[in-house]
Each structure stands twice: as C-alpha cells, then as structure tokens.
Amino acid sequence: MEGIDELSKIDVNHYMDVTIQYGTEYGLKIMGALLIFFIGRAIAKRLQMLITKALHHHKVEKTLVELSSSSLYYGLMAVILLASMSQLGIETTSFMAILGAAGLAIGLALKDTLSNIGSAVVILVFRPFKVGDFINAGGAEGTVDKISLFTTTISPVDNRLIIVPNSAITSGNITNFSSKPIRRVDHAVGIGYGDDIKKAKDVMYDVIAKSAHTISDPEPLVAVSELGDSSVNFTVRAWVKSEDYWTAYFEMIEEIKLALDEAGISIPFPQMDVHMDRTTEVNSEKVS
C-alpha cells in the first residue's frame, strides 16, 4: 500500500510539474499575444486619427480621407493579427497563402467594383472636377452633387439625378465647364442678302455691349463666317463669367433677334424655288 501511495504521489507531482511548465509557457505566449493585439490596435487607432487630422488639415476630399484612414487601420490590424498568431506559435505562412488566394478570387469577382474604387481615388487625388462643378463625363452632363467610392451623382439642368459609375467617367473624356472663371458664348446668326452687313454688325455689337453679363476682356467678336444658301451668316462671340453662362446665352440670342427686327434687318428662313417643266404638256398637244 505504501508503494502504491508513493507512485500516486509521483504521478500527481509529475502532472503538476507538466501543468505548471505548459501553463507557464503557453500563458506567457497568450499574454504576449494579447499584449501585441491590444497595444497594436491602440497604435493603429492612433495612427488612423493622426492621418485623418493631417488629411483634413490639407483640405483633402472627405471621401478620400475616409478611404485612406480605413485602409490604413484595417491593413495594420491584419498585420497585428498575424503577429499575435505567430506569438502563439501558430504557423502563419499557410494563413497568408489562404488569404492571398482568397484576395485574388475576391479581386477577380469584384473587378468592376474595385475598378470604380480605383477611379474614385483618381478623381479625388487628381481632382479633374469637384462637387458643384458643371461637367460632361460618362455620358452625362450636369452639376456634380456627390462623389462616392463607387459612383458620381450628376444633376442635369432639368433637376434629374444621374448616377454614373466612376470607371465610366475616368475611362473617357471629362469636360469641366466650371474650371475656368470665364466662358465664351457662341451664336450663329443669319441675315438676308439684301440687308446691310455693317449695320447688322453694329446692332449685334450694341446688344453685346448693353448686356449685363458680358465682359470686355477678351473682346467680343461679330464677323461674317459664311455665305449660305439663303443668308449671310455671322459668328457672334462674347465672354461671360462661368456662373452667368446659361443666363447670358438665352438672353443674348433673344436680344439679338429683337434688335435686328427693330433695325429692319431680316433673318431669312430656308426657301426652295420650284420650277414647273411644261415640255411634256406641249409635246402631248402636238401629237393630238
């Protein structure tokens, strides 16, 4: 019985030693992994806040700020998780291979979506336009209401909303009508061949000079551009502030028409003269 008791004591002591050994070893690893995770997360959040403040200080677009700060945070958290797992003795090489394969598969499946995100970064970094600009891009023309990670919202002059994928915008030409402080208003005006050309020019120059929206520098232009089939055609050009473009455009053409009418200068419309050939009728009378 004493021998059995001694063996039992040896087994208990052995298991206690093994438990203490493994508990100490893995306990330290677990504590190290937890410290790496929590301290790393705190550092990642701090860096995210610093990047956000720095980008806001330099007046970077809000969408780009959110994208940059979020990408930084989740990228750091991925590294921190791998470091924590490595501290626990877990082989991370296989995880990295799995994550790489999963990332490739997700990238192929979401290539159009990722293309829109990449295009959003291009738009926000290079700034070909901003919210409030009047643009023509991606098959839509109007005022930019919103730029998001996937789409750009454009409002045409009739107050609709057109949602355009960012990739469609960056893959084609972008015309920004608001990027310059002034724009040129162009009109084509025709008068009759029997009217006084010099008088017509003076009338149209006078309309431009009296307009509340036109500016004198650059100088306006009224010049004969074509001798058409039924009219002498003028090119009328005047410069206005970009925000006054459409108001000036419609007012100017109306004022030109009224001024030409008042001056007795005609604006002809296309005409066609029809000549009847009576040869067939004469020949038939001779035969009879």
C-alpha positions as CSV (number, residue, x, y, z in Angstrom):
1,M,0.0,0.0,0.0
2,E,2.8,2.3,0.8
3,G,4.3,1.6,-2.7
4,I,1.0,2.5,-4.3
5,D,0.8,5.7,-2.3
6,E,4.3,6.7,-3.3
7,L,3.5,6.0,-7.0
8,S,0.3,8.1,-6.8
9,K,2.3,11.0,-5.3
10,I,4.9,10.7,-8.1
11,D,2.2,10.8,-10.8
12,V,0.5,13.8,-9.2
13,N,3.7,15.6,-8.8
14,H,4.6,14.8,-12.4
15,Y,1.3,16.1,-13.8
16,M,1.6,19.2,-11.6
17,D,5.1,19.9,-13.0
18,V,3.9,19.3,-16.5
19,T,0.9,21.6,-16.0
20,I,3.0,24.3,-14.5
21,Q,5.5,24.0,-17.3
22,Y,2.9,24.2,-20.1
23,G,0.8,26.7,-18.2
24,T,3.8,29.0,-17.8
25,E,5.0,28.5,-21.3
26,Y,1.6,29.0,-23.1
27,G,0.4,31.5,-20.5
28,L,3.3,33.8,-21.4
29,K,2.5,33.2,-25.1
30,I,-1.1,34.1,-24.6
31,M,-0.3,37.2,-22.6
32,G,2.2,38.2,-25.2
33,A,-0.3,37.7,-28.0
34,L,-2.9,39.7,-26.1
35,L,-0.4,42.5,-25.4
36,I,0.5,42.6,-29.1
37,F,-3.1,42.7,-30.2
38,F,-4.4,45.4,-27.7
39,I,-1.3,47.6,-27.9
40,G,-1.2,47.2,-31.7
41,R,-4.8,48.1,-32.0
42,A,-4.3,51.2,-29.9
43,I,-1.4,52.3,-32.1
44,A,-3.5,51.6,-35.2
45,K,-6.3,53.7,-34.0
46,R,-3.9,56.5,-33.0
47,L,-2.3,56.4,-36.4
48,Q,-5.7,56.5,-38.1
49,M,-6.6,59.6,-36.1
50,L,-3.4,61.3,-37.0
51,I,-3.7,60.5,-40.7
52,T,-7.4,61.8,-40.7
53,K,-6.4,65.1,-39.0
54,A,-3.5,65.6,-41.4
55,L,-5.6,65.0,-44.5
56,H,-8.4,67.3,-43.1
57,H,-5.7,69.9,-42.4
58,H,-4.6,69.8,-46.1
59,K,-8.3,70.0,-47.2
60,V,-8.4,66.6,-48.9
61,E,-11.8,65.4,-50.1
62,K,-13.8,63.7,-47.3
63,T,-14.3,60.5,-49.2
64,L,-10.6,60.1,-49.8
65,V,-9.9,60.8,-46.1
66,E,-12.3,58.0,-45.1
67,L,-10.9,55.6,-47.6
68,S,-7.2,56.3,-46.7
69,S,-7.8,56.1,-42.9
70,S,-9.9,53.0,-43.1
71,S,-7.4,51.2,-45.4
72,L,-4.5,52.1,-43.1
73,Y,-6.4,50.9,-40.0
74,Y,-7.5,47.5,-41.4
75,G,-4.1,46.9,-43.0
76,L,-2.4,47.4,-39.7
77,M,-5.0,45.2,-37.9
78,A,-4.2,42.4,-40.4
79,V,-0.5,42.7,-39.6
80,I,-1.3,42.8,-35.8
81,L,-3.5,39.7,-36.0
82,L,-0.8,37.7,-37.9
83,A,1.8,38.9,-35.3
84,S,-0.5,37.7,-32.4
85,M,-1.0,34.3,-34.1
86,S,2.7,34.0,-34.6
87,Q,3.3,34.7,-30.9
88,L,1.0,31.8,-30.0
89,G,3.2,29.5,-32.1
90,I,0.6,29.2,-34.9
91,E,2.2,28.9,-38.4
92,T,1.0,31.9,-40.3
93,T,2.5,31.0,-43.7
94,S,-0.5,28.9,-44.6
95,F,-2.9,31.6,-43.5
96,M,-1.1,34.1,-45.7
97,A,-1.3,31.8,-48.6
98,I,-5.0,31.3,-48.0
99,L,-5.6,35.0,-47.6
100,G,-3.7,35.6,-50.8
101,A,-5.7,33.1,-52.7
102,A,-9.0,34.5,-51.3
103,G,-7.9,38.0,-52.1
104,L,-7.2,37.0,-55.7
105,A,-10.6,35.3,-56.0
106,I,-12.4,38.2,-54.5
107,G,-10.5,40.7,-56.7
108,L,-11.5,38.8,-59.9
109,A,-15.1,38.5,-58.7
110,L,-15.3,42.2,-57.8
111,K,-13.0,43.6,-60.5
112,D,-15.7,46.1,-61.7
113,T,-16.4,47.3,-58.2
114,L,-12.7,47.6,-57.4
115,S,-12.3,49.5,-60.7
116,N,-14.8,52.0,-59.5
117,I,-12.9,52.4,-56.2
118,G,-9.7,52.9,-58.1
119,S,-11.4,55.5,-60.3
120,A,-12.7,57.3,-57.2
121,V,-9.2,57.6,-55.9
122,V,-8.0,59.0,-59.3
123,I,-10.9,61.5,-59.2
124,L,-10.2,62.6,-55.6
125,V,-6.4,62.8,-55.9
126,F,-6.1,64.5,-59.3
127,R,-9.4,66.5,-59.0
128,P,-10.5,66.9,-62.6
129,F,-13.7,68.2,-61.0
130,K,-15.3,68.7,-57.6
131,V,-18.7,68.8,-56.1
132,G,-20.6,71.8,-57.5
133,D,-18.8,71.8,-60.9
134,F,-20.8,71.6,-64.2
135,I,-19.3,68.7,-66.2
136,N,-19.8,66.4,-69.1
137,A,-18.5,62.9,-68.4
138,G,-19.5,59.3,-68.6
139,G,-22.4,60.2,-71.0
140,A,-24.0,62.7,-68.6
141,E,-23.9,66.4,-68.3
142,G,-24.8,68.5,-65.3
143,T,-23.8,69.6,-61.9
144,V,-21.8,67.2,-59.7
145,D,-23.8,66.5,-56.5
146,K,-21.8,63.8,-54.9
147,I,-18.6,61.8,-55.4
148,S,-18.6,58.4,-53.6
149,L,-16.3,55.4,-53.7
150,F,-18.4,53.7,-56.4
151,T,-20.4,56.3,-58.3
152,T,-20.6,60.0,-59.1
153,T,-24.0,61.7,-58.9
154,I,-24.7,64.3,-61.6
155,S,-27.8,66.6,-61.7
156,P,-28.7,67.9,-65.2
157,V,-30.3,71.3,-65.7
158,D,-33.8,69.7,-65.5
159,N,-33.1,68.6,-61.9
160,R,-32.9,64.9,-62.5
161,L,-30.2,62.7,-60.9
162,I,-27.9,60.6,-63.0
163,I,-25.7,58.1,-61.1
164,V,-22.6,57.3,-63.2
165,P,-20.0,54.6,-62.3
166,N,-16.6,56.2,-61.6
167,S,-14.9,53.9,-64.0
168,A,-17.1,55.2,-66.8
169,I,-16.0,58.7,-66.0
170,T,-12.3,58.1,-65.9
171,S,-12.3,55.9,-69.0
172,G,-13.5,58.7,-71.3
173,N,-13.1,62.4,-71.8
174,I,-14.1,64.8,-69.0
175,T,-15.2,68.3,-69.9
176,N,-15.3,70.6,-66.9
177,F,-17.3,73.8,-67.7
178,S,-16.6,75.3,-64.2
179,S,-12.8,75.0,-64.1
180,K,-12.3,78.4,-65.7
181,P,-13.6,81.7,-64.3
182,I,-15.0,82.9,-67.7
183,R,-16.6,81.1,-70.7
184,R,-17.4,82.1,-74.3
185,V,-21.0,82.3,-75.6
186,D,-21.2,81.4,-79.3
187,H,-24.2,82.1,-81.6
188,A,-24.7,81.8,-85.3
189,V,-27.0,84.5,-86.8
190,G,-28.0,84.8,-90.4
191,I,-29.4,87.9,-92.3
192,G,-30.7,88.4,-95.7
193,Y,-28.5,89.0,-98.7
194,G,-30.3,92.3,-99.3
195,D,-29.6,93.7,-95.8
196,D,-26.8,96.0,-94.7
197,I,-23.9,93.8,-93.3
198,K,-22.2,96.7,-91.5
199,K,-25.5,97.8,-89.9
200,A,-26.2,94.3,-88.7
201,K,-22.7,94.0,-87.1
202,D,-23.2,97.4,-85.3
203,V,-26.6,96.2,-84.0
204,M,-25.2,92.9,-82.6
205,Y,-22.1,94.6,-81.1
206,D,-24.5,97.0,-79.4
207,V,-26.5,94.1,-77.9
208,I,-23.3,92.6,-76.5
209,A,-22.2,96.0,-75.1
210,K,-25.5,96.5,-73.3
211,S,-25.7,93.1,-71.8
212,A,-25.3,93.0,-68.0
213,H,-23.4,89.7,-68.2
214,T,-20.8,90.2,-70.9
215,I,-17.2,91.4,-70.1
216,S,-15.0,93.5,-72.3
217,D,-11.7,91.5,-71.9
218,P,-11.4,89.3,-74.0
219,E,-13.1,91.4,-76.7
220,P,-16.3,90.1,-78.3
221,L,-16.5,89.2,-81.9
222,V,-19.1,89.7,-84.6
223,A,-17.9,88.5,-88.1
224,V,-19.2,87.1,-91.3
225,S,-18.5,83.4,-91.3
226,E,-20.3,82.0,-94.3
227,L,-22.3,83.0,-97.4
228,G,-25.1,80.4,-97.0
229,D,-27.7,79.3,-99.5
230,S,-30.3,81.8,-98.3
231,S,-28.5,84.0,-95.8
232,V,-25.3,85.8,-94.8
233,N,-24.2,84.0,-91.6
234,F,-22.4,85.7,-88.7
235,T,-20.5,84.2,-85.9
236,V,-21.3,86.1,-82.6
237,R,-18.9,85.5,-79.7
238,A,-19.0,87.1,-76.3
239,W,-17.2,86.3,-72.9
240,V,-19.1,86.0,-69.7
241,K,-18.5,84.7,-66.2
242,S,-18.9,80.9,-65.9
243,E,-21.8,81.2,-63.5
244,D,-23.7,83.5,-65.9
245,Y,-23.2,81.4,-69.0
246,W,-26.7,80.0,-69.5
247,T,-28.5,83.2,-68.5
248,A,-26.3,85.2,-70.9
249,Y,-26.7,82.5,-73.6
250,F,-30.5,82.7,-73.8
251,E,-30.8,86.4,-73.2
252,M,-28.3,87.3,-75.9
253,I,-29.9,85.4,-78.7
254,E,-33.3,86.9,-77.8
255,E,-32.0,90.4,-77.6
256,I,-30.2,90.0,-81.0
257,K,-33.5,88.9,-82.6
258,L,-35.4,91.8,-81.2
259,A,-32.7,94.3,-82.1
260,L,-32.5,93.1,-85.7
261,D,-36.2,93.3,-86.1
262,E,-36.2,96.8,-84.7
263,A,-33.5,97.8,-87.2
264,G,-35.4,96.3,-90.1
265,I,-32.9,93.6,-90.8
266,S,-34.4,90.3,-91.8
267,I,-33.5,86.8,-90.6
268,P,-34.4,84.6,-93.5
269,F,-35.5,81.0,-93.3
270,P,-34.6,78.2,-95.7
271,Q,-36.6,78.5,-99.0
272,M,-36.9,76.4,-102.2
273,D,-38.0,77.7,-105.5
274,V,-39.9,75.1,-107.6
275,H,-39.9,75.5,-111.4
276,M,-42.5,73.5,-113.4
277,D,-41.4,72.0,-116.6
278,R,-44.2,72.1,-119.3
279,T,-42.3,70.3,-122.0
280,T,-44.4,67.1,-121.6
281,E,-47.7,69.0,-121.8
282,V,-46.6,70.8,-125.0
283,N,-45.5,67.6,-126.7
284,S,-48.8,65.9,-125.9
285,E,-50.8,68.8,-127.5
286,K,-48.7,68.5,-130.7
287,V,-49.4,64.7,-131.0
288,S,-53.1,65.2,-130.6
